Amino acid sequence: MGRSGWTLIIFDVDGTLIDTAVMVTCGQDDVAEALGFDEVEADLMKEAWRALATVGFGEPSSVFMQALKYELERHFGVTCNAQAEVMVEHFWRGYWKACRAEIALEVLSRALDRGIRVAVSSNGNRDRQLKKLKLAGIYQLFDSQLIQIEPSDGIRAKPSPAMIDLLMRQAKASPNESLMVGDRESDVAAARLAGCRSGMLTRTKQHPNVTSDLLKARDEARRALSITQPDYFLSNLADVLKVIQYPSLPELTSGTLIHNDSVP
């Protein structure tokens, strides 16, 4: 067990270790710059791109390309086959260029310094997620046995607890010594089903227009669903350090970190 009372902290990738929303925005900005879009055209392009999230969100598959061409024609009123191919090329160029994780590097390093093992649990594509970890400079901080990416070999995706159960076994960590940190209800539900604690990353500091009333309403709604009620609401990834440093942290009134239960 680490010095703080935790043995294992498991992290999701997208929206947690890596802020992929920033990567998507940078990819779209690269497209707009490469094609010389003005502000109105750039907004139309982003609207078209958002409509494609369910078919790969940038993956150059035949299904995605057909959908992209359709959306471009719908939004721009013209058929843009060649333009669609250029868009995908520039999107990925800007996307990968923005892959950074300075805060994650700090959090992971300080956890390891305290004797806490760190792990990854992600439902995403294995090759793409590993590429993100390597480009961001944090891959080397994880034991290869503590990286569970993309459901396979009977290991089901979150919200199934299968990935977390396997990681706890590999790390020889009990549920009450383990913490799952993610940005989705599926991360919280998986942790609940595995019997370990959970931290929900909300990134509220990146959204200054979010009011305290909206945050309160959101938290109350989440508490109403016990399976997706996290033990911690984290405004950013650095708040994990507060959980590590203060294992019996009382509820804070600042709103930076809301603690719903005591840490073991």
C-alpha positions as CSV (number, residue, x, y, z in Angstrom):
1,M,0.0,0.0,0.0
2,G,1.2,3.5,-0.8
3,R,2.0,6.0,1.9
4,S,-1.4,7.7,1.3
5,G,-3.5,4.6,1.8
6,W,-4.0,4.0,-1.9
7,T,-2.3,1.0,-3.7
8,L,-3.6,1.6,-7.2
9,I,-5.0,4.5,-9.2
10,I,-6.6,3.6,-12.6
11,F,-7.0,6.3,-15.2
12,D,-9.1,6.6,-18.3
13,V,-7.4,8.1,-21.4
14,D,-9.6,10.3,-23.4
15,G,-10.8,13.3,-21.4
16,T,-8.7,12.3,-18.4
17,L,-5.0,11.7,-19.0
18,I,-5.3,13.3,-22.4
19,D,-7.6,16.2,-23.2
20,T,-8.8,15.0,-26.5
21,A,-11.3,17.8,-26.8
22,V,-8.4,20.1,-27.3
23,M,-6.9,17.7,-29.9
24,V,-10.1,17.7,-31.9
25,T,-10.3,21.5,-31.8
26,C,-6.6,21.7,-33.0
27,G,-7.4,19.2,-35.8
28,Q,-10.3,21.3,-37.0
29,D,-8.3,24.5,-36.8
30,D,-5.6,22.9,-38.9
31,V,-8.3,22.0,-41.5
32,A,-9.7,25.6,-41.5
33,E,-6.2,27.1,-42.0
34,A,-5.1,24.7,-44.7
35,L,-8.2,25.3,-46.8
36,G,-8.3,29.0,-46.1
37,F,-11.8,29.0,-44.5
38,D,-13.2,32.2,-43.2
39,E,-14.9,32.2,-39.8
40,V,-18.3,31.3,-41.2
41,E,-16.9,28.5,-43.3
42,A,-14.9,27.2,-40.4
43,D,-18.0,27.1,-38.2
44,L,-19.9,25.2,-40.9
45,M,-17.0,22.7,-41.2
46,K,-17.0,22.1,-37.5
47,E,-20.7,21.6,-37.4
48,A,-20.4,19.1,-40.2
49,W,-17.6,17.3,-38.3
50,R,-19.6,17.1,-35.1
51,A,-22.4,15.4,-36.9
52,L,-20.0,12.5,-37.7
53,A,-19.0,11.6,-34.1
54,T,-21.0,8.4,-34.2
55,V,-19.2,7.1,-37.3
56,G,-15.6,7.5,-36.2
57,F,-15.0,11.2,-35.7
58,G,-12.1,11.5,-38.1
59,E,-11.3,7.9,-38.8
60,P,-10.5,7.6,-42.6
61,S,-12.8,4.6,-43.0
62,S,-15.0,4.3,-46.1
63,V,-18.1,4.8,-43.9
64,F,-16.6,8.0,-42.4
65,M,-15.5,9.4,-45.8
66,Q,-19.0,8.8,-47.3
67,A,-20.6,10.5,-44.3
68,L,-18.2,13.4,-44.4
69,K,-18.8,14.0,-48.1
70,Y,-22.6,14.0,-47.4
71,E,-22.3,16.5,-44.5
72,L,-20.0,18.8,-46.5
73,E,-22.5,18.8,-49.4
74,R,-25.4,19.4,-46.9
75,H,-23.6,22.3,-45.2
76,F,-21.7,23.9,-48.1
77,G,-24.1,23.0,-50.9
78,V,-21.4,21.4,-53.1
79,T,-19.9,18.0,-53.6
80,C,-16.3,18.0,-52.2
81,N,-14.8,14.6,-52.6
82,A,-11.2,15.8,-52.9
83,Q,-11.8,18.4,-50.2
84,A,-13.0,15.7,-47.8
85,E,-9.7,13.7,-48.2
86,V,-7.7,16.9,-47.6
87,M,-9.8,17.6,-44.5
88,V,-9.1,14.2,-43.0
89,E,-5.4,14.5,-43.7
90,H,-5.1,17.9,-42.0
91,F,-7.4,17.0,-39.2
92,W,-5.1,14.2,-38.0
93,R,-2.0,16.3,-38.5
94,G,-3.4,19.0,-36.2
95,Y,-4.9,16.4,-33.8
96,W,-1.7,14.5,-33.1
97,K,0.3,17.7,-32.9
98,A,-1.7,18.7,-29.9
99,C,-1.2,15.5,-28.0
100,R,0.2,16.7,-24.6
101,A,-0.2,15.7,-21.0
102,E,1.9,17.9,-18.7
103,I,-0.5,17.7,-15.8
104,A,-0.9,13.9,-16.2
105,L,2.9,13.6,-16.1
106,E,3.0,15.5,-12.8
107,V,0.1,13.5,-11.3
108,L,1.4,10.1,-12.3
109,S,5.0,10.9,-11.2
110,R,3.9,12.1,-7.8
111,A,1.7,9.0,-7.3
112,L,4.6,6.7,-8.1
113,D,6.8,8.7,-5.7
114,R,4.3,7.8,-3.0
115,G,4.5,4.1,-3.8
116,I,1.1,4.1,-5.6
117,R,0.9,2.0,-8.8
118,V,-0.8,3.6,-11.8
119,A,-2.8,1.9,-14.5
120,V,-4.9,2.6,-17.6
121,S,-8.4,1.4,-18.5
122,S,-9.8,2.6,-21.8
123,N,-12.6,1.4,-24.1
124,G,-10.8,3.1,-27.0
125,N,-8.9,1.7,-30.0
126,R,-5.7,0.1,-28.7
127,D,-3.3,1.4,-31.3
128,R,-4.6,5.0,-31.1
129,Q,-4.6,5.1,-27.3
130,L,-1.1,3.7,-27.0
131,K,0.1,6.3,-29.6
132,K,-1.5,9.0,-27.4
133,L,0.3,7.8,-24.3
134,K,3.6,7.6,-26.1
135,L,3.3,11.0,-27.8
136,A,2.3,12.6,-24.5
137,G,5.5,11.2,-22.9
138,I,3.7,9.2,-20.2
139,Y,3.6,5.6,-21.6
140,Q,6.9,4.7,-19.8
141,L,5.3,5.4,-16.4
142,F,2.9,2.4,-16.7
143,D,3.8,-1.3,-16.2
144,S,2.7,-3.1,-19.4
145,Q,0.5,-5.4,-17.3
146,L,-1.4,-2.4,-16.0
147,I,-2.6,-1.1,-19.4
148,Q,-6.0,-2.4,-20.4
149,I,-7.2,-0.8,-23.6
150,E,-9.9,-2.0,-26.0
151,P,-12.1,-4.9,-24.8
152,S,-10.8,-8.3,-25.9
153,D,-10.5,-11.9,-24.9
154,G,-13.6,-11.9,-22.8
155,I,-12.8,-8.6,-21.1
156,R,-15.8,-6.4,-21.6
157,A,-15.9,-2.6,-22.0
158,K,-16.8,-0.3,-19.2
159,P,-19.2,0.0,-17.5
160,S,-18.5,-3.7,-17.0
161,P,-16.0,-4.0,-14.1
162,A,-13.9,-6.6,-16.0
163,M,-11.0,-4.3,-16.8
164,I,-10.8,-2.8,-13.3
165,D,-11.1,-6.3,-11.7
166,L,-8.2,-7.5,-13.9
167,L,-6.0,-4.5,-13.1
168,M,-6.6,-4.8,-9.4
169,R,-5.6,-8.5,-9.6
170,Q,-2.4,-7.6,-11.6
171,A,-1.5,-4.9,-9.1
172,K,-2.4,-7.1,-6.1
173,A,-4.6,-4.3,-4.9
174,S,-7.8,-4.7,-3.0
175,P,-10.9,-2.6,-4.0
176,N,-10.8,-0.4,-0.9
177,E,-7.2,0.6,-1.8
178,S,-8.0,1.4,-5.4
179,L,-9.3,4.5,-7.2
180,M,-10.7,4.8,-10.7
181,V,-10.4,8.3,-12.3
182,G,-12.4,9.1,-15.5
183,D,-14.7,11.6,-17.1
184,R,-17.7,9.5,-17.9
185,E,-20.5,7.8,-16.0
186,S,-19.3,4.5,-17.4
187,D,-16.0,4.9,-15.5
188,V,-17.9,5.5,-12.3
189,A,-20.3,2.7,-12.8
190,A,-17.4,0.3,-13.6
191,A,-15.7,1.3,-10.4
192,R,-18.9,0.9,-8.3
193,L,-19.4,-2.6,-9.8
194,A,-15.8,-3.5,-9.0
195,G,-16.2,-2.3,-5.4
196,C,-13.5,0.5,-5.6
197,R,-13.6,4.2,-5.3
198,S,-14.1,6.6,-8.2
199,G,-13.3,10.2,-9.2
200,M,-15.3,12.0,-11.8
201,L,-13.3,14.5,-13.8
202,T,-15.5,17.5,-14.8
203,R,-12.9,20.0,-15.9
204,T,-15.1,22.9,-14.7
205,K,-12.1,25.3,-14.5
206,Q,-11.9,25.1,-18.3
207,H,-15.5,26.3,-18.6
208,P,-15.8,29.7,-16.8
209,N,-19.3,30.3,-17.9
210,V,-20.6,27.3,-15.9
211,T,-22.4,28.7,-12.9
212,S,-22.5,27.3,-9.3
213,D,-26.2,26.7,-9.7
214,L,-25.6,24.5,-12.8
215,L,-22.9,22.6,-11.0
216,K,-25.2,22.0,-8.0
217,A,-28.0,20.8,-10.3
218,R,-25.6,18.5,-12.1
219,D,-24.2,17.0,-8.9
220,E,-27.7,16.5,-7.5
221,A,-28.7,14.7,-10.6
222,R,-25.7,12.4,-10.4
223,R,-26.3,11.6,-6.8
224,A,-29.8,10.5,-7.7
225,L,-28.3,7.7,-9.7
226,S,-26.2,5.8,-7.2
227,I,-24.5,3.6,-9.8
228,T,-23.0,6.7,-11.4
229,Q,-22.4,8.7,-8.2
230,P,-18.6,9.2,-7.8
231,D,-16.8,9.4,-4.5
232,Y,-15.0,12.5,-5.8
233,F,-15.9,15.3,-8.2
234,L,-12.6,16.6,-9.7
235,S,-12.5,19.9,-11.4
236,N,-9.2,19.0,-13.2
237,L,-6.7,16.1,-13.1
238,A,-4.5,17.9,-10.6
239,D,-7.2,17.4,-8.0
240,V,-6.2,13.7,-7.9
241,L,-3.1,15.0,-5.9
242,K,-5.5,16.3,-3.2
243,V,-7.0,12.8,-2.9
244,I,-3.5,11.3,-2.7
245,Q,-2.3,13.8,-0.1
246,Y,-5.3,13.9,2.1
247,P,-6.7,10.3,2.5
248,S,-9.3,11.5,5.0
249,L,-10.2,14.7,3.3
250,P,-13.4,16.3,4.6
251,E,-15.9,17.9,2.3
252,L,-14.6,21.2,0.9
253,T,-16.8,24.2,0.4
254,S,-14.7,25.8,-2.4
255,G,-16.2,23.6,-5.1
256,T,-12.8,22.6,-6.4
257,L,-13.2,19.1,-5.0
258,I,-16.4,17.7,-3.6
259,H,-15.8,14.6,-1.4
260,N,-18.9,12.3,-0.9
261,D,-17.4,9.8,1.5
262,S,-14.3,9.1,3.5
263,V,-11.2,7.5,1.9
264,P,-10.1,4.2,3.4
